[in-house]
């Protein structure tokens, strides 16, 4: 999840993707972007529910679970050698 101005922090996330690649970390292409973050925060300080963000979060978490299971299985079969 990222937040920020017009781009919603996506540029920063894309830059970090290069850093993670150097560390041999698997990244997920799906994102949950909250641009103009303060317009999405209620008076209680919590994010206001939004169907589009909820759908994006569900897709991202589904893929995260898939990768977690796949990598756990792979590590058990043959540990990763750096």
PyMOL commands that set and color helices and strands:
alter all, ss='L'
color gray80, all
select helices_A, chain A and resi 10-22+37-40+51-77
alter helices_A, ss='H'
color red, helices_A
select strands_A, chain A and resi 2-4+33-35
alter strands_A, ss='S'
color yellow, strands_A
deselect
rebuild
show_as cartoon
